[in-house]
Amino acid sequence: MRRGIAIATIRDVAKLAGISVSTVSRFLNKSGYVNAETEQSIKNAIEKLNYAPNQVARGLAGKKTNTIALILPDISNLFFSDLARAVEDVAATYGYTVIFGNSDDQGTKEKRYIETLKQKYIDGIIFASNTFGHEDAEMLTKLGIPFVCLDRGPDEQNFSVVRSKNREGAVMAVQHLRDVGCRKIAHIYGPQHLVTGKERLIGFEQSVQGFDWYTPTLLEPADFRIAGGMKATERLMERHPDIDGIFAGNDLMAVGALKALHRMGIRVGEQVAVCGFDGIQTTEITAPELTTIAQPIYDMGALISRLLIKKIEGNLEEDRLYELDVKLIARESTLRRKNGI
C-alpha cells in the first residue's frame, strides 16, 4: 500500500532552523521582529522542506488570507473573461490570489458562493453579477467582508461601483450611424433590470426622439446573447424592412444581428449598418468586422481590483461611483456605407 507524501509543518521548519515555533510564526505573519540571521535560517528551512504556509490558518490568526473572489454572471461572455484577466493581473502585483465564481445570473447560486466564501475566510469580493442585492450587501457589511461592484450596486451612494459611460456611448453610436448615412435606426436593447441595458436604451431614445422617422416599434428587447440578437433583428426587419441602421446594446447581440442579416440576404454595411457595444475581441474576427463602442475593459478590471484591495487594507478614502470613458471603433459593418461601396 502506497503511503502519502508527508507535508512539512511549521514545527518541522522550527526544528530544522533550531528556533521556536513562535519565532517562525512571527516571520511568516510579519507580526514581530526577527533578526537577519534567524530570518535566513527560516528561509533555508522552508526551501529545504518545501514548506507552504496554511493560508486559512494564517487567516484565522491574522484575519487575512490574501485571497479575493470575483463573481461573474457569464464567464463565456468575452467581456467578463477579459475583465477577469485584469482583476487577476492587478491582484497578483499586490500579492493576492483570485478565486472565480460563475453565477449564471442565478441569485441562489450566487448566495451559495457567498456562504462558501465566508467559510474560506476570503478577504473581499468583487461582484460583476446581476443578482447582488441589498440583503447580500447588508450581510457582508455586518460580517466585515469588503466588496465592490461592477456596473451595478444595491445602493451606489454607499458602495464603490465601476462602470463605463453607457448613456454617452449610446449617443455616440447613434451619431456614428447618422454620420455614415443611416436614416432609420433601430435599437436592440438589453435587460432593463441591468444598469447597462437601461442606460444604453435611454441614450438611444434621447438621440432619436426628435426625428420624424422614429417610432417605439424600432425598439426590440433581447438578452445580451447572440441568439437573442438574431431573433430581435428578424422581428425588427419584419416590422420595418427599410431599417438601414441597427445599434445593438452589446457586441454579442450585434453578432446575432450580423448573422440574421446574412441569412436574410441583406448586405451589412451597404444596406444595413450595425454597431455594437463593449469592444470584445470577437468584434475583430466577424465578417464583416464589427463597429463597436468600446469599453476600457482591462482598465475597468484593474481599477475594481485596486479599489477592493485598498478597501481590504483600509486605504480607500470613500466609496463612490467611478465612470470610465468609452470610444468608437469604426469597422466594416458601418464604414462601407461611409465609403460609398
C-alpha positions as CSV (number, residue, x, y, z in Angstrom):
1,M,0.0,0.0,0.0
2,R,1.4,3.4,-1.0
3,R,2.0,5.9,1.7
4,G,1.1,9.6,1.2
5,I,3.8,12.1,0.9
6,A,4.5,13.8,4.3
7,I,3.6,17.5,4.3
8,A,6.0,19.7,6.2
9,T,4.6,21.7,9.1
10,I,5.6,24.9,10.9
11,R,7.1,22.7,13.7
12,D,9.3,20.9,11.1
13,V,10.6,24.3,10.0
14,A,11.2,25.5,13.5
15,K,13.1,22.2,14.4
16,L,15.3,22.4,11.3
17,A,16.1,26.0,11.8
18,G,16.8,25.4,15.5
19,I,14.4,28.0,16.8
20,S,10.9,28.2,18.4
21,V,7.6,27.8,16.6
22,S,6.6,31.3,17.7
23,T,9.6,32.8,16.0
24,V,8.7,31.1,12.7
25,S,5.1,32.3,13.1
26,R,6.3,35.9,13.7
27,F,8.4,35.7,10.5
28,L,5.5,34.2,8.4
29,N,2.9,36.7,9.6
30,K,5.3,39.7,9.8
31,S,4.0,40.3,13.3
32,G,7.2,40.9,15.1
33,Y,10.9,41.4,14.9
34,V,13.2,38.6,13.6
35,N,16.9,39.3,13.2
36,A,18.6,38.8,9.8
37,E,20.5,35.6,10.8
38,T,17.3,33.9,12.1
39,E,15.3,35.1,9.1
40,Q,17.8,33.4,6.8
41,S,17.7,30.2,8.8
42,I,13.9,30.1,8.5
43,K,14.1,30.8,4.7
44,N,16.7,28.0,4.3
45,A,14.5,25.5,6.3
46,I,11.4,26.5,4.3
47,E,13.2,25.9,1.0
48,K,14.7,22.6,2.1
49,L,11.3,21.3,3.4
50,N,9.3,22.8,0.5
51,Y,7.0,24.2,3.2
52,A,3.8,26.0,2.2
53,P,2.1,28.0,4.9
54,N,-1.6,27.2,5.5
55,Q,-3.3,30.4,4.3
56,V,-6.5,29.7,6.2
57,A,-4.7,29.0,9.4
58,R,-2.8,32.3,9.0
59,G,-6.1,34.0,8.2
60,L,-7.6,32.8,11.5
61,A,-4.6,34.3,13.3
62,G,-4.1,37.4,11.3
63,K,-7.6,37.7,9.8
64,K,-6.1,37.9,6.3
65,T,-5.6,35.2,3.6
66,N,-4.6,37.4,0.7
67,T,-7.4,35.9,-1.3
68,I,-10.2,37.7,-3.1
69,A,-13.2,36.4,-5.1
70,L,-14.6,37.6,-8.4
71,I,-18.3,36.6,-9.0
72,L,-19.2,36.7,-12.7
73,P,-22.7,36.3,-14.4
74,D,-21.4,34.5,-17.5
75,I,-17.8,33.6,-18.0
76,S,-18.5,32.6,-21.6
77,N,-19.0,36.2,-22.4
78,L,-15.6,37.5,-23.5
79,F,-16.3,40.8,-21.8
80,F,-16.1,39.1,-18.4
81,S,-13.1,36.9,-19.3
82,D,-11.1,40.0,-20.3
83,L,-12.2,41.7,-17.1
84,A,-11.2,38.7,-15.1
85,R,-7.7,38.8,-16.6
86,A,-7.2,42.4,-15.5
87,V,-8.5,41.7,-12.0
88,E,-6.1,38.7,-11.6
89,D,-3.1,40.7,-13.0
90,V,-3.5,43.6,-10.6
91,A,-4.3,41.3,-7.6
92,A,-1.1,39.4,-8.3
93,T,1.0,42.5,-8.1
94,Y,-0.3,43.1,-4.6
95,G,0.2,39.5,-3.5
96,Y,-3.4,38.4,-3.8
97,T,-4.9,35.2,-5.3
98,V,-8.2,35.4,-7.1
99,I,-11.0,32.8,-6.8
100,F,-13.5,32.9,-9.7
101,G,-17.2,32.0,-9.5
102,N,-19.8,31.9,-12.3
103,S,-23.3,32.7,-11.1
104,D,-25.1,32.1,-14.4
105,D,-27.3,35.0,-13.4
106,Q,-28.9,32.9,-10.6
107,G,-29.4,34.5,-7.3
108,T,-29.5,31.2,-5.4
109,K,-26.1,30.1,-6.9
110,E,-24.6,33.5,-6.0
111,K,-25.8,33.1,-2.4
112,R,-24.2,29.7,-2.2
113,Y,-20.9,31.2,-3.4
114,I,-21.2,33.9,-0.7
115,E,-21.8,31.2,2.0
116,T,-18.8,29.2,0.8
117,L,-16.5,32.2,0.6
118,K,-17.5,33.2,4.2
119,Q,-16.2,29.8,5.4
120,K,-13.0,30.2,3.4
121,Y,-12.1,33.4,5.2
122,I,-12.0,35.4,1.9
123,D,-10.6,38.9,2.3
124,G,-13.0,40.6,-0.1
125,I,-15.4,40.1,-3.1
126,I,-15.8,41.7,-6.5
127,F,-19.4,41.4,-7.8
128,A,-19.8,41.6,-11.6
129,S,-23.0,39.6,-11.3
130,N,-26.6,40.8,-11.9
131,T,-28.2,39.4,-8.8
132,F,-26.3,41.1,-6.0
133,G,-28.8,42.9,-3.8
134,H,-29.4,44.8,-0.6
135,E,-29.7,41.8,1.6
136,D,-26.3,40.5,0.3
137,A,-24.7,43.9,0.9
138,E,-26.1,44.2,4.4
139,M,-24.9,40.7,5.3
140,L,-21.3,41.3,4.0
141,T,-21.2,44.6,5.8
142,K,-22.2,43.1,9.1
143,L,-19.6,40.3,8.6
144,G,-16.9,42.9,7.8
145,I,-16.2,41.5,4.4
146,P,-15.2,44.3,1.9
147,F,-16.8,44.3,-1.5
148,V,-17.0,46.4,-4.7
149,C,-19.3,46.1,-7.7
150,L,-19.1,46.3,-11.5
151,D,-21.8,48.2,-13.4
152,R,-24.4,48.0,-10.7
153,G,-24.7,48.2,-6.9
154,P,-27.5,47.9,-4.4
155,D,-27.0,51.5,-3.4
156,E,-24.4,53.4,-5.3
157,Q,-24.1,56.1,-2.7
158,N,-22.8,53.7,-0.2
159,F,-20.7,51.2,-2.2
160,S,-17.9,51.5,-4.8
161,V,-19.2,50.8,-8.3
162,V,-17.1,50.8,-11.5
163,R,-18.8,51.2,-14.9
164,S,-18.3,52.9,-18.3
165,K,-20.3,55.9,-19.6
166,N,-23.2,53.8,-21.1
167,R,-25.5,56.6,-21.9
168,E,-22.8,58.6,-23.6
169,G,-21.7,55.5,-25.6
170,A,-25.3,55.0,-26.9
171,V,-25.4,58.6,-28.1
172,M,-22.0,58.1,-29.8
173,A,-23.3,55.0,-31.6
174,V,-26.4,56.8,-33.0
175,Q,-24.3,59.8,-34.1
176,H,-21.9,57.5,-35.9
177,L,-24.8,55.7,-37.7
178,R,-26.2,59.0,-38.8
179,D,-22.8,60.2,-39.9
180,V,-22.5,57.2,-42.3
181,G,-25.9,57.9,-43.8
182,C,-28.4,55.9,-41.8
183,R,-31.9,57.4,-41.9
184,K,-33.9,54.8,-39.9
185,I,-32.1,53.3,-36.9
186,A,-33.4,50.5,-34.7
187,H,-32.1,49.5,-31.2
188,I,-31.8,46.0,-29.8
189,Y,-31.8,46.7,-26.0
190,G,-30.6,44.6,-23.1
191,P,-32.5,43.6,-19.9
192,Q,-33.9,46.6,-18.2
193,H,-33.1,45.4,-14.7
194,L,-29.5,45.9,-15.6
195,V,-27.9,49.4,-15.5
196,T,-26.1,48.7,-18.8
197,G,-29.3,47.8,-20.6
198,K,-31.3,50.7,-19.1
199,E,-28.7,53.4,-19.7
200,R,-27.9,52.4,-23.3
201,L,-31.6,52.4,-24.1
202,I,-32.0,55.9,-22.5
203,G,-29.1,57.2,-24.5
204,F,-30.6,55.8,-27.7
205,E,-34.0,57.3,-27.1
206,Q,-32.6,60.7,-26.2
207,S,-30.7,60.7,-29.5
208,V,-33.6,59.7,-31.9
209,Q,-36.8,61.1,-30.4
210,G,-36.6,64.3,-32.3
211,F,-36.6,62.7,-35.7
212,D,-39.7,62.2,-37.8
213,W,-38.8,58.6,-38.7
214,Y,-38.6,57.5,-35.1
215,T,-41.2,55.2,-33.6
216,P,-41.1,53.0,-30.5
217,T,-41.6,50.0,-32.8
218,L,-37.9,50.4,-33.7
219,L,-37.1,49.1,-30.2
220,E,-36.7,45.4,-29.6
221,P,-35.7,43.7,-26.3
222,A,-33.2,40.9,-26.1
223,D,-31.0,39.1,-23.6
224,F,-27.4,40.2,-24.3
225,R,-26.8,36.9,-26.1
226,I,-26.1,36.1,-29.8
227,A,-29.4,34.1,-30.3
228,G,-31.4,36.9,-28.7
229,G,-29.8,39.4,-31.1
230,M,-30.7,37.2,-34.1
231,K,-34.3,36.9,-33.1
232,A,-34.6,40.6,-32.3
233,T,-33.2,41.5,-35.7
234,E,-35.6,39.2,-37.5
235,R,-38.6,40.8,-35.7
236,L,-37.3,44.4,-36.4
237,M,-36.7,43.7,-40.1
238,E,-40.2,42.1,-40.4
239,R,-41.8,45.2,-38.9
240,H,-39.6,47.7,-40.7
241,P,-37.9,46.4,-43.9
242,D,-36.5,49.8,-44.6
243,I,-34.3,49.9,-41.5
244,D,-30.8,50.9,-42.6
245,G,-29.0,51.0,-39.2
246,I,-29.0,48.9,-36.1
247,F,-27.5,49.7,-32.7
248,A,-27.2,46.6,-30.5
249,G,-26.9,47.0,-26.8
250,N,-23.8,44.8,-26.6
251,D,-21.5,43.1,-29.0
252,L,-22.9,39.6,-28.7
253,M,-26.4,40.8,-29.8
254,A,-24.7,42.7,-32.6
255,V,-23.0,39.5,-33.8
256,G,-26.5,38.0,-33.7
257,A,-27.7,40.9,-35.9
258,L,-24.9,40.2,-38.4
259,K,-25.9,36.5,-38.6
260,A,-29.6,37.3,-39.0
261,L,-29.0,39.9,-41.8
262,H,-26.7,37.5,-43.6
263,R,-29.4,34.8,-43.6
264,M,-31.9,37.3,-45.0
265,G,-29.5,38.1,-47.8
266,I,-29.0,41.7,-46.6
267,R,-25.5,43.2,-47.1
268,V,-24.2,44.6,-43.8
269,G,-22.6,48.0,-44.3
270,E,-24.0,48.5,-47.7
271,Q,-27.7,48.1,-46.9
272,V,-27.8,48.0,-43.1
273,A,-25.1,49.3,-40.8
274,V,-24.6,47.6,-37.5
275,C,-22.9,48.9,-34.3
276,G,-22.4,47.0,-31.1
277,F,-21.2,48.0,-27.6
278,D,-18.4,46.6,-25.4
279,G,-15.3,46.1,-27.6
280,I,-14.8,42.4,-27.0
281,Q,-12.2,40.6,-29.2
282,T,-14.8,38.8,-31.2
283,T,-15.7,42.1,-33.0
284,E,-12.3,41.9,-34.8
285,I,-13.0,38.5,-36.4
286,T,-16.6,38.7,-37.5
287,A,-17.3,39.1,-41.2
288,P,-17.6,42.0,-41.7
289,E,-15.6,43.2,-38.7
290,L,-18.0,44.9,-36.3
291,T,-18.1,48.5,-35.4
292,T,-18.4,48.9,-31.6
293,I,-18.5,51.4,-28.7
294,A,-15.5,50.0,-26.8
295,Q,-15.4,50.0,-23.0
296,P,-12.0,50.1,-21.4
297,I,-12.5,46.5,-20.2
298,Y,-8.9,45.9,-18.9
299,D,-8.9,49.3,-17.2
300,M,-12.2,48.6,-15.5
301,G,-10.9,45.3,-14.2
302,A,-7.7,46.8,-13.0
303,L,-9.5,49.7,-11.2
304,I,-12.0,47.5,-9.5
305,S,-9.2,45.2,-8.3
306,R,-7.2,48.1,-6.9
307,L,-10.3,49.5,-5.2
308,L,-11.1,46.2,-3.4
309,I,-7.5,45.8,-2.2
310,K,-7.4,49.4,-0.9
311,K,-10.7,48.7,0.9
312,I,-9.3,45.5,2.4
313,E,-6.2,47.3,3.6
314,G,-8.1,50.3,4.9
315,N,-6.7,52.7,2.4
316,L,-9.9,53.6,0.4
317,E,-10.9,57.1,1.3
318,E,-14.5,56.8,0.2
319,D,-17.0,54.6,-1.7
320,R,-18.3,56.2,-4.8
321,L,-19.3,55.7,-8.5
322,Y,-16.4,55.5,-11.0
323,E,-17.4,56.1,-14.6
324,L,-14.9,55.5,-17.4
325,D,-14.9,56.9,-20.9
326,V,-15.8,54.8,-23.9
327,K,-14.7,55.2,-27.5
328,L,-16.0,54.5,-31.0
329,I,-14.1,51.8,-33.0
330,A,-15.4,52.1,-36.6
331,R,-15.0,49.0,-38.8
332,E,-16.5,47.4,-41.9
333,S,-20.0,46.9,-40.5
334,T,-20.6,50.6,-40.9
335,L,-17.6,52.0,-42.8
336,R,-18.6,50.6,-46.1
337,R,-21.7,52.8,-46.1
338,K,-19.5,55.8,-45.4
339,N,-17.1,55.0,-48.2
340,G,-20.0,54.5,-50.6
341,I,-19.0,50.9,-51.5
